[in-house]
Amino acid sequence: MIFLRRIIVFLLLFIGLSAYAQQSLALRIDSIANLKDTEHKIQLFEAVLKDTTVAKTSAIKGMLFHELSRCYYTLKDYEEAFSYSTKAIEVKSKLSDVTSLNKSRYKLASIYRKQKKEVERYKVFLTIIQDGGADKYTLNSYRSLAQIERTNGDLYKALEYLNNGLANTELCKNTEFESQLSSAVIINYAQIYSNTIVVEESRSDLEIVKKHYKTIIVNSEKFRLKGKSLAILHNSLAIIYDAFGDLQEALTYYTLAKDYFTKSEDLLNELDVITNIGIIQAKLKNYKAADKSFEEVIHKSSDKEQIATAYDDLGYYKNTSITKEKLPYFEKAISVILERENKLSAFQLPTLAEIKKSDYEQDVLIYLIDLADHYMQAFKQENDKSYLIKAKKTVTLIDQLVSLIRYEADTEASKLFWIEKGVNTYMLAVEICYLLDDTANAFYFMEKNKALVLQENIKTLQTKLAYNISAESLEREYKLHYDVLTLQEEFQQHVENDEWKETYSAKNKEYQMFMDSMKHVHPEYIKTKQKVGITSLHSVIAEFEAKETAFVEYILHETGGYGIYYDTEKPIFFKISNISTFHEQLKTLQTFMTKRTMNSAELTAYQEVGYAVFEQLFPFENASERLKNKKLTIIADETLQYIPFELLPTQQSGELSEVYLVNNVETSYLQSFSLFEQIKQKQNSPTQKLLAIAPYEFKNSALPTLTGTEKVLEFLSKYDSSVLLTKKEASKENFLKYRNDFEIIHLNTHAGLDAKTQTPWIAFYDEKMSLSELFGLENQADLVILDACKTNDGVHLSGEGLINLSRGFFYNGTQSVLASQWNVNEQAGNEILQEFYTEIEKGTSKSKALQLAKKAYLQNHDRAQSIPYYWAAFTLTGSTNSVTLQPVQNYAYIVVGITIVVFLLLFFYYRKKTLA
């Protein structure tokens, strides 16, 4: 017993001495680290490392390796720093001290930066944040990732990282960290809005910024942003308020920022603010004060980006009506940012390679946009064609640059952001081409202005499928991605709510883990980003050689509109005149086409405005005759995407029901020819014919019962190889179960837009499905019929088109969609669709079947029910090819019939034999 006690005492004494020795060693390492002579520190650290008289724990070894890495980093020996850094990480990764591990990881990221290994650096930051730490290294990793994405132009990916950081509840228990992340969010929004001319009407982003600023203010009781950080925040707030038109509030924050930078003698940041104040002064028409601000920056700054921006602003806001006097400032801005000073005697546009090499792609883009616009203005003032030629070359370069920046972005929001940057330029480009009579390039710019993100997404999905990545995996990816985006949107509205933080954080972690596993199993998964091609006018014309075919494509903007029409003769390139009047006419037409009743005066007014619109959309000689009996493909834009062309009167007088375009023209629609070429690449292989889902009644009592559903189902039941689901069977689960097996999918239900998010949805018996949920659900359908209210409705995004339910089905492989533009009259809609099916059954093409169904409706109804509201809502987008549809054969009747025939033949045979 005494011996055992002695052993225990000895062990405790040994443990205590060992712990004391390790503690002493740690203090010794810290004291060495505080020395100034780096080379001497290396000698001392290596001596400790080689000293065998004192045992070293893994933690001590990790400390030594880390400190040696820091020393070699200071000496700029990055190879040796890398070696010791990786040793430190290897040792520390086996311990439980995450903060110490992240400290060495963060040092490794710094080494990678010096070695210009940005991909490896990015991966280190990802590794740090995936461990969900609560230390400053985790905080700075979120911020660094956001900064990298901002630099790359993926502003919304940057925002995503910052939101992920704010959702890390352990990290944000530190109010200093939470405030720094909220500040970074505001700075990110400032970059988004720094060159934005038109902002969203809802002002939701401004409200998000205000909530983050409130978080910073609340946290100031424990941690107060101060000094340079606060001044940068004030400058960012001012930029955002400026974008939303609150100039006085912006000026207040700019003044606060400038005062600090002036006192602290921070000239670089002070001049940034002075530039911004100059813009405010120009907007307030204080032009002398504005010019003084810009010139001060030019004379005092040594930063080329700052000087270039000041030159660009000086030209843009210069108070002169003579445009050619402004041009040298934009040219100077480009020369300065690309360091071309004294290299060229006269200004020449840079090459794309030169811009990319400069790493100032986003800055140059802004200067080029301003330059192109002012070249065009100079042409109009001076009538000098050389300006027009320069403008065309400039917009061509802008198009290439926007494509480059957009391709580098990963998030859809960022892609849309950069597409929107090019929208006005594409309109300008088409105008230039019109003045130069260059139809082929105008067609290219019209195509480039439509549905590019959808086209890219479809091509990426098709590439993934080609890699034999299972449909189930792809669906899980899109489902998780949808959940993350939805929760992020909610979280941004409730940044102060810990429950939202935890929910969003957990779902994001689940998504990241899934994506990591996918990349491990399918290494090629990360290589699926695909560039898309733009279909040329020449190749489209080749497909419209038949005399009965024609196409028309439009580009429309509040400042102008153009179209290209072709029907086997030379293409007609035309301008829509009196654009402001035209837009008013379109608004009037939209009001009329959804009216359920119209009196004589309204019918006359409708016919007048409708014919006026028709003349503008087809402004060439004998348009009605030229269109007669044509199969017309329409690529609409902006407001035109909400209007079925079939309802346009082709005469100003005469019986309205007899002069609608639908009477003589078979129509169909495409988002763009380029997108349709991509859609056609998918070869569908349905195993069954028709899937009809018609809930009739809904679990959600707010959705009214559809009284005409039984008639629809009764009619559809006659077709062979069909599955009809109604009432409780018409569930979201069953749609997901069956949607990939059928050639035709018919959804007879309710649809609409979410009141808050404006996201399209479609209802099943038990719940709604949003457009975001629909993405990624592959189908084999040749035709989807959205027999519901406003299924073609959606939010219009500049340069991308309508974000509606049809978009989701096309994304997933559907070749064509028949959908409605407004709330369809149930009885009229059912009548038209039944006639449509009858024509399809005969082998008629989809577009012809829809035309004949509408004509039949008009012929069978009186004047009161022949107004557009009743018959014009349905439009066909995509492939017009016919689909086979056969009625069920009643084999019992066939057998009975054959039996009777055989019996009669035998009867007459034996009777004849008997008589003989």
ChimeraX attribute file (.defattr): number of C-alpha atoms within 10 A of each C-alpha:
attribute: neighborCount
match mode: 1-to-1
recipient: residues
	/A:1	6
	/A:2	7
	/A:3	8
	/A:4	9
	/A:5	10
	/A:6	11
	/A:7	12
	/A:8	12
	/A:9	12
	/A:10	12
	/A:11	12
	/A:12	12
	/A:13	12
	/A:14	12
	/A:15	12
	/A:16	12
	/A:17	12
	/A:18	16
	/A:19	13
	/A:20	12
	/A:21	15
	/A:22	18
	/A:23	13
	/A:24	12
	/A:25	17
	/A:26	18
	/A:27	12
	/A:28	14
	/A:29	19
	/A:30	14
	/A:31	11
	/A:32	18
	/A:33	20
	/A:34	10
	/A:35	10
	/A:36	9
	/A:37	11
	/A:38	19
	/A:39	13
	/A:40	12
	/A:41	20
	/A:42	20
	/A:43	12
	/A:44	17
	/A:45	22
	/A:46	13
	/A:47	11
	/A:48	18
	/A:49	16
	/A:50	10
	/A:51	11
	/A:52	9
	/A:53	7
	/A:54	13
	/A:55	13
	/A:56	18
	/A:57	12
	/A:58	14
	/A:59	19
	/A:60	20
	/A:61	18
	/A:62	26
	/A:63	22
	/A:64	25
	/A:65	25
	/A:66	27
	/A:67	24
	/A:68	27
	/A:69	29
	/A:70	26
	/A:71	24
	/A:72	21
	/A:73	22
	/A:74	13
	/A:75	13
	/A:76	13
	/A:77	14
	/A:78	22
	/A:79	15
	/A:80	16
	/A:81	25
	/A:82	24
	/A:83	15
	/A:84	24
	/A:85	29
	/A:86	19
	/A:87	19
	/A:88	29
	/A:89	22
	/A:90	14
	/A:91	17
	/A:92	25
	/A:93	15
	/A:94	12
	/A:95	14
	/A:96	10
	/A:97	11
	/A:98	17
	/A:99	17
	/A:100	21
	/A:101	23
	/A:102	26
	/A:103	18
	/A:104	27
	/A:105	24
	/A:106	22
	/A:107	22
	/A:108	29
	/A:109	22
	/A:110	18
	/A:111	23
	/A:112	20
	/A:113	15
	/A:114	14
	/A:115	14
	/A:116	11
	/A:117	13
	/A:118	14
	/A:119	10
	/A:120	15
	/A:121	22
	/A:122	17
	/A:123	12
	/A:124	21
	/A:125	23
	/A:126	16
	/A:127	14
	/A:128	23
	/A:129	22
	/A:130	13
	/A:131	12
	/A:132	18
	/A:133	18
	/A:134	20
	/A:135	18
	/A:136	17
	/A:137	22
	/A:138	27
	/A:139	24
	/A:140	19
	/A:141	24
	/A:142	26
	/A:143	22
	/A:144	18
	/A:145	23
	/A:146	25
	/A:147	21
	/A:148	16
	/A:149	21
	/A:150	19
	/A:151	15
	/A:152	19
	/A:153	25
	/A:154	27
	/A:155	26
	/A:156	23
	/A:157	23
	/A:158	27
	/A:159	24
	/A:160	20
	/A:161	23
	/A:162	26
	/A:163	25
	/A:164	20
	/A:165	28
	/A:166	31
	/A:167	28
	/A:168	23
	/A:169	21
	/A:170	14
	/A:171	20
	/A:172	21
	/A:173	12
	/A:174	16
	/A:175	19
	/A:176	19
	/A:177	21
	/A:178	24
	/A:179	25
	/A:180	21
	/A:181	25
	/A:182	25
	/A:183	25
	/A:184	25
	/A:185	26
	/A:186	27
	/A:187	22
	/A:188	22
	/A:189	22
	/A:190	23
	/A:191	16
	/A:192	20
	/A:193	20
	/A:194	16
	/A:195	13
	/A:196	16
	/A:197	9
	/A:198	10
	/A:199	12
	/A:200	9
	/A:201	7
	/A:202	8
	/A:203	10
	/A:204	11
	/A:205	18
	/A:206	17
	/A:207	13
	/A:208	18
	/A:209	23
	/A:210	14
	/A:211	19
	/A:212	24
	/A:213	19
	/A:214	15
	/A:215	18
	/A:216	22
	/A:217	15
	/A:218	14
	/A:219	17
	/A:220	15
	/A:221	9
	/A:222	10
	/A:223	16
	/A:224	16
	/A:225	17
	/A:226	12
	/A:227	12
	/A:228	15
	/A:229	14
	/A:230	16
	/A:231	24
	/A:232	24
	/A:233	25
	/A:234	23
	/A:235	27
	/A:236	28
	/A:237	26
	/A:238	30
	/A:239	32
	/A:240	26
	/A:241	20
	/A:242	23
	/A:243	21
	/A:244	20
	/A:245	14
	/A:246	13
	/A:247	19
	/A:248	14
	/A:249	15
	/A:250	24
	/A:251	20
	/A:252	15
	/A:253	21
	/A:254	27
	/A:255	18
	/A:256	17
	/A:257	27
	/A:258	24
	/A:259	14
	/A:260	19
	/A:261	22
	/A:262	13
	/A:263	10
	/A:264	12
	/A:265	11
	/A:266	13
	/A:267	17
	/A:268	15
	/A:269	20
	/A:270	23
	/A:271	25
	/A:272	22
	/A:273	29
	/A:274	22
	/A:275	27
	/A:276	24
	/A:277	26
	/A:278	25
	/A:279	25
	/A:280	23
	/A:281	20
	/A:282	21
	/A:283	15
	/A:284	12
	/A:285	13
	/A:286	14
	/A:287	19
	/A:288	13
	/A:289	15
	/A:290	27
	/A:291	22
	/A:292	15
	/A:293	22
	/A:294	28
	/A:295	17
	/A:296	16
	/A:297	25
	/A:298	21
	/A:299	9
	/A:300	12
	/A:301	18
	/A:302	12
	/A:303	14
	/A:304	16
	/A:305	18
	/A:306	21
	/A:307	26
	/A:308	26
	/A:309	27
	/A:310	30
	/A:311	25
	/A:312	26
	/A:313	24
	/A:314	27
	/A:315	26
	/A:316	21
	/A:317	19
	/A:318	19
	/A:319	16
	/A:320	11
	/A:321	9
	/A:322	13
	/A:323	19
	/A:324	16
	/A:325	13
	/A:326	23
	/A:327	20
	/A:328	15
	/A:329	22
	/A:330	28
	/A:331	22
	/A:332	21
	/A:333	28
	/A:334	30
	/A:335	22
	/A:336	19
	/A:337	24
	/A:338	20
	/A:339	12
	/A:340	13
	/A:341	12
	/A:342	8
	/A:343	9
	/A:344	9
	/A:345	7
	/A:346	7
	/A:347	13
	/A:348	11
	/A:349	14
	/A:350	16
	/A:351	12
	/A:352	14
	/A:353	9
	/A:354	13
	/A:355	19
	/A:356	15
	/A:357	11
	/A:358	12
	/A:359	14
	/A:360	15
	/A:361	21
	/A:362	17
	/A:363	17
	/A:364	26
	/A:365	21
	/A:366	17
	/A:367	24
	/A:368	25
	/A:369	21
	/A:370	20
	/A:371	27
	/A:372	27
	/A:373	18
	/A:374	22
	/A:375	23
	/A:376	25
	/A:377	18
	/A:378	23
	/A:379	19
	/A:380	14
	/A:381	13
	/A:382	13
	/A:383	12
	/A:384	12
	/A:385	15
	/A:386	12
	/A:387	20
	/A:388	22
	/A:389	16
	/A:390	18
	/A:391	26
	/A:392	23
	/A:393	14
	/A:394	23
	/A:395	25
	/A:396	17
	/A:397	20
	/A:398	25
	/A:399	19
	/A:400	14
	/A:401	24
	/A:402	19
	/A:403	17
	/A:404	15
	/A:405	20
	/A:406	22
	/A:407	20
	/A:408	15
	/A:409	22
	/A:410	17
	/A:411	16
	/A:412	15
	/A:413	15
	/A:414	22
	/A:415	24
	/A:416	20
	/A:417	22
	/A:418	23
	/A:419	26
	/A:420	19
	/A:421	21
	/A:422	24
	/A:423	21
	/A:424	17
	/A:425	23
	/A:426	25
	/A:427	23
	/A:428	22
	/A:429	28
	/A:430	28
	/A:431	20
	/A:432	20
	/A:433	21
	/A:434	18
	/A:435	12
	/A:436	14
	/A:437	14
	/A:438	14
	/A:439	19
	/A:440	15
	/A:441	19
	/A:442	26
	/A:443	24
	/A:444	18
	/A:445	23
	/A:446	25
	/A:447	26
	/A:448	23
	/A:449	24
	/A:450	28
	/A:451	23
	/A:452	25
	/A:453	20
	/A:454	21
	/A:455	25
	/A:456	20
	/A:457	21
	/A:458	24
	/A:459	23
	/A:460	18
	/A:461	21
	/A:462	20
	/A:463	17
	/A:464	21
	/A:465	14
	/A:466	10
	/A:467	13
	/A:468	9
	/A:469	17
	/A:470	11
	/A:471	14
	/A:472	11
	/A:473	14
	/A:474	19
	/A:475	17
	/A:476	16
	/A:477	18
	/A:478	18
	/A:479	19
	/A:480	20
	/A:481	20
	/A:482	20
	/A:483	18
	/A:484	22
	/A:485	17
	/A:486	13
	/A:487	19
	/A:488	24
	/A:489	14
	/A:490	14
	/A:491	24
	/A:492	21
	/A:493	17
	/A:494	16
	/A:495	20
	/A:496	16
	/A:497	13
	/A:498	16
	/A:499	14
	/A:500	20
	/A:501	25
	/A:502	17
	/A:503	15
	/A:504	26
	/A:505	24
	/A:506	15
	/A:507	18
	/A:508	21
	/A:509	16
	/A:510	15
	/A:511	21
	/A:512	16
	/A:513	13
	/A:514	16
	/A:515	19
	/A:516	13
	/A:517	12
	/A:518	18
	/A:519	14
	/A:520	11
	/A:521	11
	/A:522	14
	/A:523	11
	/A:524	13
	/A:525	16
	/A:526	11
	/A:527	11
	/A:528	15
	/A:529	17
	/A:530	16
	/A:531	13
	/A:532	18
	/A:533	14
	/A:534	16
	/A:535	19
	/A:536	15
	/A:537	18
	/A:538	10
	/A:539	10
	/A:540	14
	/A:541	18
	/A:542	10
	/A:543	10
	/A:544	18
	/A:545	14
	/A:546	13
	/A:547	12
	/A:548	16
	/A:549	18
	/A:550	23
	/A:551	22
	/A:552	20
	/A:553	24
	/A:554	23
	/A:555	27
	/A:556	19
	/A:557	16
	/A:558	11
	/A:559	12
	/A:560	19
	/A:561	23
	/A:562	22
	/A:563	26
	/A:564	23
	/A:565	23
	/A:566	20
	/A:567	22
	/A:568	16
	/A:569	11
	/A:570	9
	/A:571	16
	/A:572	16
	/A:573	23
	/A:574	20
	/A:575	21
	/A:576	19
	/A:577	14
	/A:578	12
	/A:579	17
	/A:580	11
	/A:581	10
	/A:582	20
	/A:583	20
	/A:584	12
	/A:585	18
	/A:586	19
	/A:587	12
	/A:588	15
	/A:589	21
	/A:590	17
	/A:591	11
	/A:592	22
	/A:593	23
	/A:594	18
	/A:595	13
	/A:596	13
	/A:597	16
	/A:598	17
	/A:599	9
	/A:600	8
	/A:601	9
	/A:602	13
	/A:603	16
	/A:604	15
	/A:605	17
	/A:606	24
	/A:607	26
	/A:608	19
	/A:609	21
	/A:610	27
	/A:611	21
	/A:612	19
	/A:613	22
	/A:614	21
	/A:615	19
	/A:616	20
	/A:617	25
	/A:618	21
	/A:619	18
	/A:620	14
	/A:621	9
	/A:622	9
	/A:623	14
	/A:624	19
	/A:625	11
	/A:626	13
	/A:627	20
	/A:628	16
	/A:629	16
	/A:630	19
	/A:631	23
	/A:632	23
	/A:633	24
	/A:634	23
	/A:635	24
	/A:636	24
	/A:637	25
	/A:638	19
	/A:639	17
	/A:640	17
	/A:641	19
	/A:642	20
	/A:643	19
	/A:644	25
	/A:645	24
	/A:646	24
	/A:647	26
	/A:648	26
	/A:649	29
	/A:650	27
	/A:651	20
	/A:652	18
	/A:653	12
	/A:654	11
	/A:655	12
	/A:656	20
	/A:657	21
	/A:658	17
	/A:659	20
	/A:660	23
	/A:661	23
	/A:662	26
	/A:663	21
	/A:664	20
	/A:665	20
	/A:666	24
	/A:667	26
	/A:668	27
	/A:669	26
	/A:670	18
	/A:671	25
	/A:672	25
	/A:673	23
	/A:674	22
	/A:675	26
	/A:676	19
	/A:677	14
	/A:678	18
	/A:679	23
	/A:680	14
	/A:681	13
	/A:682	16
	/A:683	11
	/A:684	18
	/A:685	14
	/A:686	17
	/A:687	12
	/A:688	18
	/A:689	21
	/A:690	25
	/A:691	24
	/A:692	23
	/A:693	27
	/A:694	28
	/A:695	26
	/A:696	22
	/A:697	21
	/A:698	22
	/A:699	13
	/A:700	13
	/A:701	8
	/A:702	7
	/A:703	14
	/A:704	12
	/A:705	14
	/A:706	16
	/A:707	12
	/A:708	14
	/A:709	21
	/A:710	14
	/A:711	14
	/A:712	17
	/A:713	17
	/A:714	10
	/A:715	14
	/A:716	20
	/A:717	17
	/A:718	13
	/A:719	17
	/A:720	15
	/A:721	16
	/A:722	21
	/A:723	17
	/A:724	16
	/A:725	19
	/A:726	19
	/A:727	16
	/A:728	17
	/A:729	17
	/A:730	25
	/A:731	22
	/A:732	18
	/A:733	13
	/A:734	14
	/A:735	18
	/A:736	13
	/A:737	10
	/A:738	14
	/A:739	18
	/A:740	21
	/A:741	19
	/A:742	25
	/A:743	26
	/A:744	26
	/A:745	28
	/A:746	19
	/A:747	23
	/A:748	27
	/A:749	25
	/A:750	26
	/A:751	26
	/A:752	23
	/A:753	20
	/A:754	12
	/A:755	8
	/A:756	6
	/A:757	9
	/A:758	13
	/A:759	18
	/A:760	26
	/A:761	22
	/A:762	24
	/A:763	24
	/A:764	31
	/A:765	24
	/A:766	17
	/A:767	14
	/A:768	17
	/A:769	14
	/A:770	21
	/A:771	21
	/A:772	19
	/A:773	18
	/A:774	22
	/A:775	21
	/A:776	25
	/A:777	21
	/A:778	23
	/A:779	25
	/A:780	23
	/A:781	28
	/A:782	25
	/A:783	27
	/A:784	25
	/A:785	21
	/A:786	24
	/A:787	24
	/A:788	26
	/A:789	24
	/A:790	24
	/A:791	28
	/A:792	28
	/A:793	24
	/A:794	24
	/A:795	14
	/A:796	16
	/A:797	16
	/A:798	21
	/A:799	27
	/A:800	22
	/A:801	23
	/A:802	23
	/A:803	20
	/A:804	23
	/A:805	28
	/A:806	25
	/A:807	21
	/A:808	22
	/A:809	23
	/A:810	25
	/A:811	24
	/A:812	23
	/A:813	25
	/A:814	27
	/A:815	27
	/A:816	27
	/A:817	28
	/A:818	23
	/A:819	23
	/A:820	24
	/A:821	22
	/A:822	21
	/A:823	19
	/A:824	22
	/A:825	15
	/A:826	16
	/A:827	13
	/A:828	18
	/A:829	23
	/A:830	19
	/A:831	17
	/A:832	25
	/A:833	20
	/A:834	17
	/A:835	18
	/A:836	23
	/A:837	20
	/A:838	16
	/A:839	21
	/A:840	21
	/A:841	18
	/A:842	14
	/A:843	16
	/A:844	20
	/A:845	19
	/A:846	27
	/A:847	27
	/A:848	21
	/A:849	25
	/A:850	27
	/A:851	27
	/A:852	20
	/A:853	22
	/A:854	27
	/A:855	20
	/A:856	16
	/A:857	20
	/A:858	23
	/A:859	13
	/A:860	11
	/A:861	13
	/A:862	11
	/A:863	14
	/A:864	12
	/A:865	18
	/A:866	21
	/A:867	24
	/A:868	21
	/A:869	21
	/A:870	26
	/A:871	22
	/A:872	26
	/A:873	26
	/A:874	29
	/A:875	21
	/A:876	23
	/A:877	26
	/A:878	27
	/A:879	21
	/A:880	23
	/A:881	15
	/A:882	19
	/A:883	18
	/A:884	13
	/A:885	21
	/A:886	15
	/A:887	13
	/A:888	12
	/A:889	11
	/A:890	8
	/A:891	9
	/A:892	9
	/A:893	10
	/A:894	11
	/A:895	11
	/A:896	11
	/A:897	12
	/A:898	12
	/A:899	12
	/A:900	12
	/A:901	12
	/A:902	11
	/A:903	12
	/A:904	11
	/A:905	12
	/A:906	12
	/A:907	12
	/A:908	11
	/A:909	11
	/A:910	11
	/A:911	11
	/A:912	10
	/A:913	9
	/A:914	8
	/A:915	6
	/A:916	6
